[in-house]
Amino acid sequence: MQAITIHPESAEQFKTVKAVLKALNVPFEAHTLKLPTHIVKSIDKSINQLEGGETISLEAFKEKHFRRTAHYFIK
């Protein structure tokens, strides 16, 4: 027997896929993905920073996070 994994992008898509599977008598298992609390908090913090205008460019990010550690990789 083969299996497929489906990743609906909305509640409407999920409901439709379930209805089709039920109509075809295809057995399925629905799973809810739950992110760990610390991940949810980090995402919320990032969204608040974005909405508050606390952003930096990719170049500034690279300078801040990669330049200072580059000496570890250069021999």
DRENMARTOR-959676 format. One line per 10 residues: their letters; for each residue x, y, z of C-alpha. Coordinates in Angstrom, 1 decimal, always signed. Last residue first. Layout:
N
a = X/Y/Z  ... $
***
This chain:
75
kifyhatrrf = +43.0/+29.8/+8.4  +39.7/+31.5/+7.9  +36.8/+29.7/+9.5  +37.1/+31.1/+13.1  +38.0/+34.5/+11.7  +34.6/+34.7/+10.0  +32.8/+34.8/+13.4  +32.8/+38.6/+13.7  +31.8/+39.1/+10.0  +28.9/+36.7/+10.2 $
hkekfaelsi = +26.4/+38.0/+12.7  +26.5/+41.8/+12.6  +27.9/+42.2/+9.1  +25.5/+39.6/+7.7  +22.5/+41.3/+9.4  +23.6/+44.7/+8.1  +23.7/+43.3/+4.6  +20.3/+41.6/+5.0  +18.8/+44.9/+6.0  +17.7/+45.6/+9.5 $
teggelqnis = +14.2/+45.7/+11.0  +12.6/+47.1/+14.1  +9.8/+48.9/+12.4  +7.3/+48.2/+15.2  +5.3/+45.8/+13.0  +8.5/+43.9/+12.2  +9.5/+43.8/+15.9  +6.0/+42.6/+16.9  +6.2/+39.8/+14.2  +9.6/+38.8/+15.5 $
kdiskvihtp = +8.4/+38.6/+19.1  +5.3/+36.5/+18.1  +7.6/+34.1/+16.2  +9.9/+33.8/+19.2  +7.0/+33.2/+21.5  +5.6/+30.5/+19.1  +9.0/+28.8/+19.0  +9.3/+28.8/+22.8  +5.8/+27.3/+23.2  +6.7/+24.3/+20.9 $
lklthaefpv = +4.8/+24.2/+17.6  +1.6/+22.1/+17.4  +0.9/+20.3/+14.2  -2.6/+18.8/+14.1  -2.9/+15.4/+12.6  -5.7/+14.0/+10.4  -5.6/+10.3/+9.7  -6.9/+8.9/+6.5  -9.0/+6.0/+5.1  -10.2/+6.4/+1.6 $
nlaklvakvt = -13.9/+5.9/+1.3  -14.0/+8.0/-1.9  -16.5/+10.4/-0.4  -14.5/+10.5/+2.8  -11.3/+11.3/+0.9  -13.1/+14.0/-1.0  -14.6/+15.6/+2.1  -11.2/+15.5/+3.9  -9.6/+17.2/+1.0  -12.3/+19.9/+1.0 $
kfqeasephi = -12.0/+20.6/+4.7  -8.2/+20.9/+4.5  -8.5/+23.2/+1.5  -11.0/+25.4/+3.4  -8.8/+25.5/+6.5  -6.0/+26.8/+4.4  -2.6/+25.9/+3.0  -3.3/+22.1/+2.7  -0.1/+20.0/+3.1  -0.9/+16.5/+1.9 $
tiaqm = +1.2/+13.4/+2.7  +0.8/+10.4/+0.5  +0.7/+6.7/+1.3  +1.2/+3.5/-0.7  +0.0/+0.0/+0.0 $
***
